[in-house]
């Protein structure tokens, strides 16, 4: 089992994560998509 996490650099919180039985690009892409949904970037 593999785990990919996305950590917010400012708050140091996990904002996205994904697990899979493989170590392919889709694993990281899923974690990034979840992070985007949970904490989208603020517009300036």
Buried (B, 14 or more C-beta within 10 A) or exposed (E): EEEBBBEEEEEEEBBBBBEBEEEEEEBBEBBBEBBEEBBEEEEE
